[in-house]
Amino acid sequence: MLTRISNAIVKVTELGLWLGFLAMVVTVGLQVGARNLLKLPLIWTLDLAQLLFSWLIFIGAAVAFRRGAHYVVDLWPETWARFHLVLEIISILTSALVIYVLIVHGWTLVEIRSTSNVPSLGISHSWMFLPMPICGVLMLIFLVEAVQNMVRRGAQ
């Protein structure tokens, strides 16, 4: 059940990432074109590109976490099963720590920045930091799924 939920989350998230990336490319293209061709600086394009970049980085990191796409260095042979289990547990605990920081301290940043605005976009600065706790929540869901799969593999 959790795998189906995670698959659905990733599918929807990937669509959002594609649309966000397209919007960022268009925004940067518009910024460069307006500045170089029309000699017209569009201030809001820089802020929008930064906003989109922030969302793409953090939400993309959550999807990469689900896929196991982050860098992994193999130092020990796969045949050392017991040692491999210890490393998996350390990896889970480290991931949980990062997830905690993203959710708790990310939300703190959202609250702190909610009192100021991005003048060119007319939105709160908190939108720049909101992807951090969202990333943490997505990673938490994916970590629970990974632990569940690890327990199932161990039980077999």
N, CA, C and O atoms as a GROMACS GRO file, in nm:
protein
  624
    1MET      N    1   0.082  -0.120   0.000
    1MET     CA    2   0.000   0.000   0.000
    1MET      C    3   0.087   0.126   0.000
    1MET      O    4   0.062   0.219  -0.077
    2LEU      N    5   0.188   0.128   0.087
    2LEU     CA    6   0.276   0.244   0.095
    2LEU      C    7   0.354   0.264  -0.035
    2LEU      O    8   0.380   0.377  -0.076
    3THR      N    9   0.389   0.154  -0.100
    3THR     CA   10   0.460   0.164  -0.228
    3THR      C   11   0.371   0.228  -0.333
    3THR      O   12   0.418   0.309  -0.413
    4ARG      N   13   0.243   0.192  -0.335
    4ARG     CA   14   0.150   0.253  -0.432
    4ARG      C   15   0.134   0.402  -0.404
    4ARG      O   16   0.130   0.483  -0.497
    5ILE      N   17   0.124   0.438  -0.277
    5ILE     CA   18   0.112   0.580  -0.241
    5ILE      C   19   0.239   0.655  -0.283
    5ILE      O   20   0.231   0.764  -0.340
    6SER      N   21   0.355   0.596  -0.255
    6SER     CA   22   0.482   0.659  -0.293
    6SER      C   23   0.494   0.673  -0.444
    6SER      O   24   0.540   0.776  -0.494
    7ASN      N   25   0.453   0.570  -0.517
    7ASN     CA   26   0.456   0.577  -0.663
    7ASN      C   27   0.369   0.691  -0.715
    7ASN      O   28   0.409   0.764  -0.805
    8ALA      N   29   0.250   0.706  -0.657
    8ALA     CA   30   0.159   0.814  -0.698
    8ALA      C   31   0.219   0.951  -0.665
    8ALA      O   32   0.212   1.044  -0.745
    9ILE      N   33   0.277   0.962  -0.546
    9ILE     CA   34   0.341   1.088  -0.506
    9ILE      C   35   0.452   1.124  -0.604
    9ILE      O   36   0.462   1.239  -0.648
   10VAL      N   37   0.535   1.026  -0.639
   10VAL     CA   38   0.647   1.052  -0.730
   10VAL      C   39   0.595   1.092  -0.868
   10VAL      O   40   0.650   1.183  -0.931
   11LYS      N   41   0.492   1.025  -0.916
   11LYS     CA   42   0.437   1.057  -1.048
   11LYS      C   43   0.387   1.202  -1.054
   11LYS      O   44   0.419   1.275  -1.148
   12VAL      N   45   0.310   1.242  -0.954
   12VAL     CA   46   0.258   1.379  -0.949
   12VAL      C   47   0.372   1.479  -0.931
   12VAL      O   48   0.375   1.584  -0.995
   13THR      N   49   0.466   1.444  -0.844
   13THR     CA   50   0.580   1.532  -0.817
   13THR      C   51   0.666   1.550  -0.941
   13THR      O   52   0.711   1.661  -0.970
   14GLU      N   53   0.691   1.442  -1.015
   14GLU     CA   54   0.771   1.453  -1.137
   14GLU      C   55   0.705   1.545  -1.239
   14GLU      O   56   0.774   1.622  -1.306
   15LEU      N   57   0.574   1.537  -1.251
   15LEU     CA   58   0.503   1.628  -1.342
   15LEU      C   59   0.525   1.773  -1.298
   15LEU      O   60   0.553   1.860  -1.381
   16GLY      N   61   0.512   1.798  -1.168
   16GLY     CA   62   0.537   1.932  -1.115
   16GLY      C   63   0.680   1.977  -1.139
   16GLY      O   64   0.704   2.094  -1.169
   17LEU      N   65   0.775   1.886  -1.126
   17LEU     CA   66   0.916   1.920  -1.150
   17LEU      C   67   0.940   1.956  -1.297
   17LEU      O   68   1.011   2.052  -1.327
   18TRP      N   69   0.880   1.878  -1.387
   18TRP     CA   70   0.893   1.909  -1.530
   18TRP      C   71   0.835   2.047  -1.561
   18TRP      O   72   0.897   2.126  -1.632
   19LEU      N   73   0.717   2.074  -1.509
   19LEU     CA   74   0.653   2.204  -1.533
   19LEU      C   75   0.735   2.317  -1.470
   19LEU      O   76   0.750   2.423  -1.530
   20GLY      N   77   0.786   2.294  -1.350
   20GLY     CA   78   0.869   2.393  -1.284
   20GLY      C   79   0.998   2.420  -1.360
   20GLY      O   80   1.041   2.535  -1.372
   21PHE      N   81   1.059   2.314  -1.412
   21PHE     CA   82   1.183   2.332  -1.489
   21PHE      C   83   1.155   2.409  -1.618
   21PHE      O   84   1.231   2.497  -1.656
   22LEU      N   85   1.045   2.375  -1.683
   22LEU     CA   86   1.006   2.447  -1.805
   22LEU      C   87   0.982   2.594  -1.774
   22LEU      O   88   1.028   2.682  -1.847
   23ALA      N   89   0.912   2.621  -1.665
   23ALA     CA   90   0.886   2.760  -1.624
   23ALA      C   91   1.016   2.833  -1.594
   23ALA      O   92   1.030   2.951  -1.626
   24MET      N   93   1.112   2.764  -1.531
   24MET     CA   94   1.239   2.829  -1.499
   24MET      C   95   1.318   2.861  -1.626
   24MET      O   96   1.375   2.969  -1.638
   25VAL      N   97   1.320   2.768  -1.721
   25VAL     CA   98   1.390   2.792  -1.847
   25VAL      C   99   1.327   2.910  -1.922
   25VAL      O  100   1.398   2.996  -1.974
   26VAL      N  101   1.194   2.914  -1.927
   26VAL     CA  102   1.124   3.024  -1.993
   26VAL      C  103   1.153   3.156  -1.922
   26VAL      O  104   1.178   3.258  -1.986
   27THR      N  105   1.151   3.153  -1.789
   27THR     CA  106   1.178   3.274  -1.710
   27THR      C  107   1.318   3.328  -1.735
   27THR      O  108   1.336   3.448  -1.758
   28VAL      N  109   1.417   3.240  -1.731
   28VAL     CA  110   1.556   3.283  -1.754
   28VAL      C  111   1.572   3.330  -1.899
   28VAL      O  112   1.640   3.429  -1.925
   29GLY      N  113   1.511   3.259  -1.993
   29GLY     CA  114   1.516   3.301  -2.133
   29GLY      C  115   1.454   3.438  -2.153
   29GLY      O  116   1.507   3.521  -2.227
   30LEU      N  117   1.342   3.460  -2.088
   30LEU     CA  118   1.275   3.591  -2.095
   30LEU      C  119   1.364   3.700  -2.036
   30LEU      O  120   1.374   3.810  -2.090
   31GLN      N  121   1.427   3.668  -1.925
   31GLN     CA  122   1.516   3.765  -1.859
   31GLN      C  123   1.632   3.803  -1.951
   31GLN      O  124   1.662   3.921  -1.968
   32VAL      N  125   1.697   3.704  -2.008
   32VAL     CA  126   1.812   3.729  -2.095
   32VAL      C  127   1.768   3.802  -2.222
   32VAL      O  128   1.831   3.899  -2.263
   33GLY      N  129   1.659   3.756  -2.282
   33GLY     CA  130   1.609   3.820  -2.404
   33GLY      C  131   1.568   3.964  -2.382
   33GLY      O  132   1.602   4.052  -2.461
   34ALA      N  133   1.496   3.989  -2.275
   34ALA     CA  134   1.450   4.126  -2.247
   34ALA      C  135   1.568   4.218  -2.218
   34ALA      O  136   1.570   4.333  -2.262
   35ARG      N  137   1.666   4.168  -2.146
   35ARG     CA  138   1.781   4.252  -2.111
   35ARG      C  139   1.870   4.278  -2.232
   35ARG      O  140   1.914   4.391  -2.253
   36ASN      N  141   1.898   4.175  -2.311
   36ASN     CA  142   1.992   4.189  -2.422
   36ASN      C  143   1.930   4.244  -2.550
   36ASN      O  144   1.992   4.322  -2.621
   37LEU      N  145   1.808   4.203  -2.579
   37LEU     CA  146   1.745   4.246  -2.704
   37LEU      C  147   1.666   4.375  -2.689
   37LEU      O  148   1.674   4.465  -2.773
   38LEU      N  149   1.591   4.384  -2.581
   38LEU     CA  150   1.503   4.499  -2.562
   38LEU      C  151   1.563   4.605  -2.470
   38LEU      O  152   1.506   4.714  -2.454
   39LYS      N  153   1.677   4.573  -2.410
   39LYS     CA  154   1.740   4.664  -2.311
   39LYS      C  155   1.643   4.699  -2.200
   39LYS      O  156   1.639   4.812  -2.151
   40LEU      N  157   1.564   4.600  -2.161
   40LEU     CA  158   1.460   4.618  -2.060
   40LEU      C  159   1.485   4.518  -1.947
   40LEU      O  160   1.462   4.398  -1.964
   41PRO      N  161   1.530   4.566  -1.831
   41PRO     CA  162   1.552   4.472  -1.720
   41PRO      C  163   1.420   4.432  -1.655
   41PRO      O  164   1.344   4.517  -1.609
   42LEU      N  165   1.394   4.304  -1.653
   42LEU     CA  166   1.275   4.252  -1.586
   42LEU      C  167   1.318   4.198  -1.449
   42LEU      O  168   1.367   4.085  -1.439
   43ILE      N  169   1.301   4.279  -1.347
   43ILE     CA  170   1.349   4.245  -1.212
   43ILE      C  171   1.283   4.118  -1.159
   43ILE      O  172   1.349   4.037  -1.095
   44TRP      N  173   1.156   4.101  -1.184
   44TRP     CA  174   1.082   3.989  -1.127
   44TRP      C  175   1.130   3.854  -1.178
   44TRP      O  176   1.110   3.753  -1.110
   45THR      N  177   1.193   3.850  -1.297
   45THR     CA  178   1.236   3.721  -1.351
   45THR      C  179   1.345   3.656  -1.265
   45THR      O  180   1.348   3.534  -1.251
   46LEU      N  181   1.433   3.736  -1.210
   46LEU     CA  182   1.538   3.682  -1.123
   46LEU      C  183   1.477   3.620  -0.998
   46LEU      O  184   1.516   3.509  -0.959
   47ASP      N  185   1.383   3.689  -0.935
   47ASP     CA  186   1.319   3.636  -0.814
   47ASP      C  187   1.238   3.510  -0.844
   47ASP      O  188   1.238   3.416  -0.766
   48LEU      N  189   1.169   3.510  -0.957
   48LEU     CA  190   1.091   3.391  -0.994
   48LEU      C  191   1.183   3.273  -1.023
   48LEU      O  192   1.154   3.160  -0.984
   49ALA      N  193   1.294   3.298  -1.091
   49ALA     CA  194   1.390   3.191  -1.120
   49ALA      C  195   1.447   3.134  -0.990
   49ALA      O  196   1.463   3.013  -0.977
   50GLN      N  197   1.478   3.221  -0.893
   50GLN     CA  198   1.528   3.174  -0.764
   50GLN      C  199   1.423   3.091  -0.690
   50GLN      O  200   1.455   2.989  -0.630
   51LEU      N  201   1.300   3.135  -0.694
   51LEU     CA  202   1.191   3.061  -0.630
   51LEU      C  203   1.176   2.923  -0.693
   51LEU      O  204   1.168   2.822  -0.622
   52LEU      N  205   1.172   2.919  -0.825
   52LEU     CA  206   1.158   2.791  -0.895
   52LEU      C  207   1.278   2.701  -0.869
   52LEU      O  208   1.262   2.580  -0.850
   53PHE      N  209   1.396   2.758  -0.867
   53PHE     CA  210   1.518   2.681  -0.841
   53PHE      C  211   1.513   2.616  -0.704
   53PHE      O  212   1.547   2.499  -0.689
   54SER      N  213   1.470   2.691  -0.605
   54SER     CA  214   1.459   2.639  -0.469
   54SER      C  215   1.363   2.520  -0.465
   54SER      O  216   1.394   2.416  -0.405
   55TRP      N  217   1.248   2.534  -0.528
   55TRP     CA  218   1.150   2.426  -0.530
   55TRP      C  219   1.204   2.305  -0.606
   55TRP      O  220   1.189   2.191  -0.561
   56LEU      N  221   1.267   2.328  -0.720
   56LEU     CA  222   1.319   2.217  -0.800
   56LEU      C  223   1.428   2.141  -0.726
   56LEU      O  224   1.431   2.018  -0.731
   57ILE      N  225   1.516   2.211  -0.658
   57ILE     CA  226   1.626   2.146  -0.586
   57ILE      C  227   1.573   2.057  -0.474
   57ILE      O  228   1.608   1.939  -0.466
   58PHE      N  229   1.490   2.113  -0.387
   58PHE     CA  230   1.446   2.036  -0.270
   58PHE      C  231   1.347   1.926  -0.306
   58PHE      O  232   1.360   1.814  -0.256
   59ILE      N  233   1.250   1.956  -0.389
   59ILE     CA  234   1.152   1.852  -0.425
   59ILE      C  235   1.219   1.746  -0.512
   59ILE      O  236   1.190   1.627  -0.500
   60GLY      N  237   1.310   1.789  -0.599
   60GLY     CA  238   1.386   1.693  -0.678
   60GLY      C  239   1.473   1.603  -0.592
   60GLY      O  240   1.490   1.486  -0.623
   61ALA      N  241   1.528   1.658  -0.484
   61ALA     CA  242   1.609   1.577  -0.391
   61ALA      C  243   1.524   1.468  -0.326
   61ALA      O  244   1.573   1.357  -0.303
   62ALA      N  245   1.399   1.499  -0.297
   62ALA     CA  246   1.310   1.398  -0.237
   62ALA      C  247   1.284   1.284  -0.335
   62ALA      O  248   1.286   1.167  -0.296
   63VAL      N  249   1.261   1.318  -0.462
   63VAL     CA  250   1.239   1.214  -0.563
   63VAL      C  251   1.366   1.132  -0.582
   63VAL      O  252   1.360   1.010  -0.595
   64ALA      N  253   1.481   1.198  -0.584
   64ALA     CA  254   1.609   1.127  -0.597
   64ALA      C  255   1.631   1.035  -0.478
   64ALA      O  256   1.684   0.925  -0.493
   65PHE      N  257   1.591   1.079  -0.359
   65PHE     CA  258   1.601   0.995  -0.238
   65PHE      C  259   1.519   0.868  -0.256
   65PHE      O  260   1.565   0.759  -0.222
   66ARG      N  261   1.399   0.881  -0.308
   66ARG     CA  262   1.311   0.765  -0.329
   66ARG      C  263   1.375   0.667  -0.426
   66ARG      O  264   1.367   0.546  -0.407
   67ARG      N  265   1.437   0.719  -0.529
   67ARG     CA  266   1.497   0.634  -0.632
   67ARG      C  267   1.633   0.577  -0.591
   67ARG      O  268   1.686   0.489  -0.657
   68GLY      N  269   1.688   0.629  -0.482
   68GLY     CA  270   1.823   0.588  -0.443
   68GLY      C  271   1.926   0.644  -0.539
   68GLY      O  272   2.030   0.582  -0.564
   69ALA      N  273   1.898   0.761  -0.594
   69ALA     CA  274   1.982   0.820  -0.698
   69ALA      C  275   2.096   0.905  -0.644
   69ALA      O  276   2.177   0.955  -0.721
   70HIS      N  277   2.104   0.923  -0.513
   70HIS     CA  278   2.215   0.999  -0.457
   70HIS      C  279   2.340   0.913  -0.462
   70HIS      O  280   2.333   0.791  -0.473
   71TYR      N  281   2.454   0.978  -0.453
   71TYR     CA  282   2.581   0.907  -0.464
   71TYR      C  283   2.596   0.801  -0.355
   71TYR      O  284   2.564   0.824  -0.238
   72VAL      N  285   2.644   0.686  -0.397
   72VAL     CA  286   2.672   0.576  -0.305
   72VAL      C  287   2.812   0.526  -0.336
   72VAL      O  288   2.847   0.505  -0.453
   73VAL      N  289   2.891   0.507  -0.233
   73VAL     CA  290   3.026   0.454  -0.251
   73VAL      C  291   3.031   0.315  -0.188
   73VAL      O  292   3.004   0.299  -0.070
   74ASP      N  293   3.065   0.216  -0.269
   74ASP     CA  294   3.078   0.079  -0.219
   74ASP      C  295   3.221   0.057  -0.173
   74ASP      O  296   3.315   0.059  -0.254
   75LEU      N  297   3.237   0.035  -0.043
   75LEU     CA  298   3.370   0.012   0.012
   75LEU      C  299   3.392  -0.134   0.051
   75LEU      O  300   3.506  -0.180   0.056
   76TRP      N  301   3.284  -0.205   0.078
   76TRP     CA  302   3.294  -0.342   0.125
   76TRP      C  303   3.219  -0.434   0.029
   76TRP      O  304   3.122  -0.394  -0.034
   77PRO      N  305   3.266  -0.558   0.020
   77PRO     CA  306   3.200  -0.654  -0.070
   77PRO      C  307   3.055  -0.680  -0.029
   77PRO      O  308   3.021  -0.676   0.090
   78GLU      N  309   2.972  -0.708  -0.127
   78GLU     CA  310   2.832  -0.738  -0.102
   78GLU      C  311   2.816  -0.866  -0.018
   78GLU      O  312   2.712  -0.886   0.045
   79THR      N  313   2.916  -0.951  -0.017
   79THR     CA  314   2.907  -1.077   0.056
   79THR      C  315   2.911  -1.059   0.207
   79THR      O  316   2.879  -1.151   0.282
   80TRP      N  317   2.950  -0.942   0.252
   80TRP     CA  318   2.952  -0.914   0.396
   80TRP      C  319   2.813  -0.870   0.439
   80TRP      O  320   2.792  -0.754   0.473
   81ALA      N  321   2.719  -0.962   0.439
   81ALA     CA  322   2.578  -0.930   0.461
   81ALA      C  323   2.553  -0.864   0.597
   81ALA      O  324   2.478  -0.766   0.606
   82ARG      N  325   2.614  -0.915   0.701
   82ARG     CA  326   2.591  -0.860   0.835
   82ARG      C  327   2.641  -0.714   0.843
   82ARG      O  328   2.574  -0.628   0.899
   83PHE      N  329   2.758  -0.690   0.787
   83PHE     CA  330   2.813  -0.554   0.785
   83PHE      C  331   2.727  -0.463   0.698
   83PHE      O  332   2.708  -0.346   0.730
   84HIS      N  333   2.677  -0.518   0.588
   84HIS     CA  334   2.589  -0.441   0.499
   84HIS      C  335   2.463  -0.398   0.574
   84HIS      O  336   2.415  -0.286   0.554
   85LEU      N  337   2.409  -0.484   0.659
   85LEU     CA  338   2.291  -0.450   0.739
   85LEU      C  339   2.322  -0.335   0.835
   85LEU      O  340   2.241  -0.244   0.852
   86VAL      N  341   2.439  -0.339   0.897
   86VAL     CA  342   2.479  -0.230   0.988
   86VAL      C  343   2.488  -0.098   0.911
   86VAL      O  344   2.443   0.005   0.960
   87LEU      N  345   2.545  -0.102   0.792
   87LEU     CA  346   2.555   0.019   0.711
   87LEU      C  347   2.417   0.071   0.670
   87LEU      O  348   2.394   0.192   0.666
   88GLU      N  349   2.325  -0.020   0.640
   88GLU     CA  350   2.188   0.022   0.605
   88GLU      C  351   2.121   0.090   0.724
   88GLU      O  352   2.051   0.190   0.707
   89ILE      N  353   2.142   0.037   0.844
   89ILE     CA  354   2.084   0.098   0.964
   89ILE      C  355   2.144   0.237   0.987
   89ILE      O  356   2.072   0.331   1.020
   90ILE      N  357   2.275   0.249   0.971
   90ILE     CA  358   2.340   0.380   0.985
   90ILE      C  359   2.285   0.477   0.881
   90ILE      O  360   2.260   0.594   0.910
   91SER      N  361   2.266   0.428   0.760
   91SER     CA  362   2.210   0.511   0.652
   91SER      C  363   2.069   0.559   0.686
   91SER      O  364   2.035   0.674   0.661
   92ILE      N  365   1.988   0.471   0.742
   92ILE     CA  366   1.851   0.507   0.780
   92ILE      C  367   1.853   0.612   0.891
   92ILE      O  368   1.778   0.710   0.886
   93LEU      N  369   1.938   0.592   0.991
   93LEU     CA  370   1.946   0.688   1.102
   93LEU      C  371   1.997   0.824   1.054
   93LEU      O  372   1.947   0.928   1.098
   94THR      N  373   2.095   0.823   0.965
   94THR     CA  374   2.146   0.949   0.910
   94THR      C  375   2.038   1.018   0.827
   94THR      O  376   2.022   1.140   0.836
   95SER      N  377   1.967   0.942   0.748
   95SER     CA  378   1.856   0.998   0.669
   95SER      C  379   1.750   1.059   0.760
   95SER      O  380   1.697   1.166   0.732
   96ALA      N  381   1.720   0.989   0.869
   96ALA     CA  382   1.620   1.040   0.963
   96ALA      C  383   1.665   1.172   1.024
   96ALA      O  384   1.583   1.262   1.044
   97LEU      N  385   1.793   1.185   1.052
   97LEU     CA  386   1.846   1.311   1.106
   97LEU      C  387   1.831   1.425   1.004
   97LEU      O  388   1.788   1.535   1.040
   98VAL      N  389   1.867   1.398   0.880
   98VAL     CA  390   1.853   1.500   0.775
   98VAL      C  391   1.706   1.538   0.757
   98VAL      O  392   1.674   1.656   0.741
   99ILE      N  393   1.618   1.440   0.759
   99ILE     CA  394   1.475   1.464   0.746
   99ILE      C  395   1.425   1.550   0.861
   99ILE      O  396   1.346   1.643   0.840
  100TYR      N  397   1.470   1.521   0.981
  100TYR     CA  398   1.433   1.602   1.098
  100TYR      C  399   1.474   1.748   1.076
  100TYR      O  400   1.395   1.840   1.099
  101VAL      N  401   1.598   1.769   1.033
  101VAL     CA  402   1.648   1.906   1.011
  101VAL      C  403   1.563   1.975   0.904
  101VAL      O  404   1.526   2.091   0.921
  102LEU      N  405   1.534   1.905   0.796
  102LEU     CA  406   1.454   1.966   0.689
  102LEU      C  407   1.315   2.005   0.736
  102LEU      O  408   1.267   2.114   0.706
  103ILE      N  409   1.250   1.916   0.811
  103ILE     CA  410   1.113   1.945   0.855
  103ILE      C  411   1.111   2.052   0.963
  103ILE      O  412   1.044   2.154   0.949
  104VAL      N  413   1.183   2.029   1.071
  104VAL     CA  414   1.176   2.118   1.187
  104VAL      C  415   1.240   2.254   1.159
  104VAL      O  416   1.176   2.358   1.176
  105HIS      N  417   1.364   2.252   1.116
  105HIS     CA  418   1.434   2.379   1.094
  105HIS      C  419   1.390   2.446   0.964
  105HIS      O  420   1.394   2.568   0.952
  106GLY      N  421   1.348   2.365   0.867
  106GLY     CA  422   1.291   2.423   0.746
  106GLY      C  423   1.163   2.499   0.777
  106GLY      O  424   1.140   2.608   0.724
  107TRP      N  425   1.079   2.440   0.863
  107TRP     CA  426   0.956   2.509   0.901
  107TRP      C  427   0.986   2.637   0.980
  107TRP      O  428   0.916   2.737   0.966
  108THR      N  429   1.089   2.631   1.064
  108THR     CA  430   1.130   2.751   1.137
  108THR      C  431   1.168   2.863   1.040
  108THR      O  432   1.129   2.978   1.060
  109LEU      N  433   1.241   2.830   0.936
  109LEU     CA  434   1.277   2.929   0.834
  109LEU      C  435   1.153   2.984   0.765
  109LEU      O  436   1.144   3.104   0.738
  110VAL      N  437   1.058   2.897   0.735
  110VAL     CA  438   0.933   2.941   0.672
  110VAL      C  439   0.864   3.043   0.762
  110VAL      O  440   0.819   3.148   0.715
  111GLU      N  441   0.855   3.013   0.891
  111GLU     CA  442   0.789   3.105   0.984
  111GLU      C  443   0.865   3.237   0.997
  111GLU      O  444   0.804   3.344   0.998
  112ILE      N  445   0.997   3.230   1.007
  112ILE     CA  446   1.078   3.352   1.021
  112ILE      C  447   1.061   3.441   0.898
  112ILE      O  448   1.045   3.563   0.912
  113ARG      N  449   1.064   3.383   0.781
  113ARG     CA  450   1.059   3.461   0.657
  113ARG      C  451   0.917   3.501   0.617
  113ARG      O  452   0.899   3.574   0.519
  114SER      N  453   0.817   3.455   0.690
  114SER     CA  454   0.678   3.487   0.653
  114SER      C  455   0.644   3.634   0.676
  114SER      O  456   0.542   3.682   0.627
  115THR      N  457   0.727   3.704   0.751
  115THR     CA  458   0.697   3.845   0.781
  115THR      C  459   0.750   3.941   0.674
  115THR      O  460   0.718   4.060   0.677
  116SER      N  461   0.831   3.890   0.581
  116SER     CA  462   0.882   3.978   0.475
  116SER      C  463   0.829   3.932   0.339
  116SER      O  464   0.787   3.817   0.323
  117ASN      N  465   0.833   4.022   0.244
  117ASN     CA  466   0.779   3.993   0.111
  117ASN      C  467   0.886   4.006   0.004
  117ASN      O  468   0.987   4.074   0.022
  118VAL      N  469   0.860   3.939  -0.108
  118VAL     CA  470   0.941   3.957  -0.228
  118VAL      C  471   0.868   4.064  -0.309
  118VAL      O  472   0.767   4.034  -0.373
  119PRO      N  473   0.917   4.187  -0.308
  119PRO     CA  474   0.843   4.298  -0.370
  119PRO      C  475   0.811   4.276  -0.518
  119PRO      O  476   0.702   4.310  -0.564
  120SER      N  477   0.905   4.219  -0.592
  120SER     CA  478   0.884   4.204  -0.736
  120SER      C  479   0.776   4.102  -0.770
  120SER      O  480   0.714   4.109  -0.876
  121LEU      N  481   0.753   4.006  -0.680
  121LEU     CA  482   0.652   3.903  -0.704
  121LEU      C  483   0.526   3.924  -0.621
  121LEU      O  484   0.420   3.868  -0.652
  122GLY      N  485   0.536   4.005  -0.517
  122GLY     CA  486   0.420   4.030  -0.431
  122GLY      C  487   0.381   3.910  -0.348
  122GLY      O  488   0.263   3.892  -0.315
  123ILE      N  489   0.480   3.827  -0.313
  123ILE     CA  490   0.453   3.710  -0.229
  123ILE      C  491   0.545   3.712  -0.108
  123ILE      O  492   0.643   3.787  -0.104
  124SER      N  493   0.512   3.630  -0.010
  124SER     CA  494   0.592   3.618   0.111
  124SER      C  495   0.724   3.546   0.080
  124SER      O  496   0.728   3.456  -0.005
  125HIS      N  497   0.830   3.586   0.150
  125HIS     CA  498   0.959   3.517   0.137
  125HIS      C  499   0.949   3.371   0.183
  125HIS      O  500   1.032   3.288   0.146
  126SER      N  501   0.848   3.340   0.262
  126SER     CA  502   0.835   3.203   0.311
  126SER      C  503   0.819   3.103   0.197
  126SER      O  504   0.852   2.985   0.213
  127TRP      N  505   0.770   3.148   0.082
  127TRP     CA  506   0.756   3.058  -0.034
  127TRP      C  507   0.892   3.008  -0.083
  127TRP      O  508   0.901   2.902  -0.144
  128MET      N  509   0.997   3.085  -0.057
  128MET     CA  510   1.132   3.043  -0.097
  128MET      C  511   1.181   2.926  -0.011
  128MET      O  512   1.263   2.846  -0.055
  129PHE      N  513   1.131   2.918   0.113
  129PHE     CA  514   1.179   2.818   0.208
  129PHE      C  515   1.081   2.703   0.230
  129PHE      O  516   1.118   2.603   0.291
  130LEU      N  517   0.960   2.716   0.182
  130LEU     CA  518   0.858   2.612   0.199
  130LEU      C  519   0.898   2.476   0.141
  130LEU      O  520   0.858   2.374   0.196
  131PRO      N  521   0.975   2.471   0.032
  131PRO     CA  522   1.013   2.339  -0.019
  131PRO      C  523   1.097   2.257   0.078
  131PRO      O  524   1.103   2.134   0.065
  132MET      N  525   1.164   2.321   0.174
  132MET     CA  526   1.248   2.246   0.269
  132MET      C  527   1.164   2.151   0.355
  132MET      O  528   1.192   2.031   0.356
  133PRO      N  529   1.062   2.199   0.428
  133PRO     CA  530   0.983   2.104   0.506
  133PRO      C  531   0.902   2.008   0.418
  133PRO      O  532   0.878   1.894   0.457
  134ILE      N  533   0.859   2.054   0.301
  134ILE     CA  534   0.786   1.963   0.212
  134ILE      C  535   0.879   1.850   0.168
  134ILE      O  536   0.838   1.734   0.164
  135CYS      N  537   1.002   1.885   0.134
  135CYS     CA  538   1.102   1.784   0.100
  135CYS      C  539   1.120   1.685   0.215
  135CYS      O  540   1.127   1.564   0.193
  136GLY      N  541   1.128   1.737   0.336
  136GLY     CA  542   1.144   1.651   0.453
  136GLY      C  543   1.028   1.555   0.471
  136GLY      O  544   1.049   1.438   0.503
  137VAL      N  545   0.906   1.604   0.452
  137VAL     CA  546   0.788   1.517   0.466
  137VAL      C  547   0.788   1.410   0.358
  137VAL      O  548   0.761   1.293   0.386
  138LEU      N  549   0.819   1.449   0.234
  138LEU     CA  550   0.826   1.349   0.126
  138LEU      C  551   0.934   1.246   0.155
  138LEU      O  552   0.912   1.126   0.136
  139MET      N  553   1.050   1.291   0.199
  139MET     CA  554   1.159   1.198   0.232
  139MET      C  555   1.120   1.106   0.347
  139MET      O  556   1.158   0.989   0.349
  140LEU      N  557   1.043   1.158   0.443
  140LEU     CA  558   0.998   1.075   0.554
  140LEU      C  559   0.908   0.962   0.504
  140LEU      O  560   0.923   0.847   0.546
  141ILE      N  561   0.816   0.995   0.416
  141ILE     CA  562   0.729   0.892   0.356
  141ILE      C  563   0.814   0.788   0.285
  141ILE      O  564   0.792   0.668   0.300
  142PHE      N  565   0.911   0.835   0.206
  142PHE     CA  566   0.995   0.742   0.129
  142PHE      C  567   1.088   0.662   0.220
  142PHE      O  568   1.120   0.548   0.189
  143LEU      N  569   1.131   0.720   0.332
  143LEU     CA  570   1.215   0.647   0.426
  143LEU      C  571   1.135   0.536   0.495
  143LEU      O  572   1.184   0.425   0.512
  144VAL      N  573   1.013   0.567   0.535
  144VAL     CA  574   0.928   0.465   0.596
  144VAL      C  575   0.906   0.350   0.497
  144VAL      O  576   0.910   0.233   0.536
  145GLU      N  577   0.884   0.384   0.371
  145GLU     CA  578   0.868   0.281   0.268
  145GLU      C  579   0.995   0.197   0.256
  145GLU      O  580   0.988   0.075   0.246
  146ALA      N  581   1.112   0.262   0.257
  146ALA     CA  582   1.239   0.190   0.244
  146ALA      C  583   1.261   0.096   0.364
  146ALA      O  584   1.307  -0.017   0.347
  147VAL      N  585   1.228   0.144   0.484
  147VAL     CA  586   1.243   0.060   0.603
  147VAL      C  587   1.147  -0.059   0.595
  147VAL      O  588   1.183  -0.172   0.627
  148GLN      N  589   1.025  -0.031   0.552
  148GLN     CA  590   0.926  -0.139   0.537
  148GLN      C  591   0.978  -0.244   0.438
  148GLN      O  592   0.967  -0.364   0.465
  149ASN      N  593   1.034  -0.202   0.327
  149ASN     CA  594   1.088  -0.296   0.228
  149ASN      C  595   1.209  -0.371   0.283
  149ASN      O  596   1.227  -0.489   0.254
  150MET      N  597   1.291  -0.302   0.363
  150MET     CA  598   1.408  -0.367   0.423
  150MET      C  599   1.364  -0.475   0.521
  150MET      O  600   1.422  -0.583   0.525
  151VAL      N  601   1.262  -0.446   0.601
  151VAL     CA  602   1.211  -0.544   0.697
  151VAL      C  603   1.152  -0.664   0.623
  151VAL      O  604   1.172  -0.779   0.663
  152ARG      N  605   1.080  -0.637   0.515
  152ARG     CA  606   1.022  -0.747   0.436
  152ARG      C  607   1.130  -0.835   0.376
  152ARG      O  608   1.118  -0.957   0.375
  153ARG      N  609   1.238  -0.772   0.325
  153ARG     CA  610   1.350  -0.849   0.268
  153ARG      C  611   1.415  -0.935   0.376
  153ARG      O  612   1.452  -1.050   0.351
  154GLY      N  613   1.428  -0.878   0.496
  154GLY     CA  614   1.490  -0.952   0.606
  154GLY      C  615   1.404  -1.067   0.654
  154GLY      O  616   1.457  -1.168   0.701
  155ALA      N  617   1.273  -1.053   0.643
  155ALA     CA  618   1.181  -1.157   0.689
  155ALA      C  619   1.175  -1.275   0.593
  155ALA      O  620   1.134  -1.384   0.631
  156GLN      N  621   1.216  -1.253   0.470
  156GLN     CA  622   1.207  -1.360   0.369
  156GLN      C  623   1.324  -1.453   0.374
  156GLN      O  624   1.331  -1.548   0.296
   0.00000   0.00000   0.00000
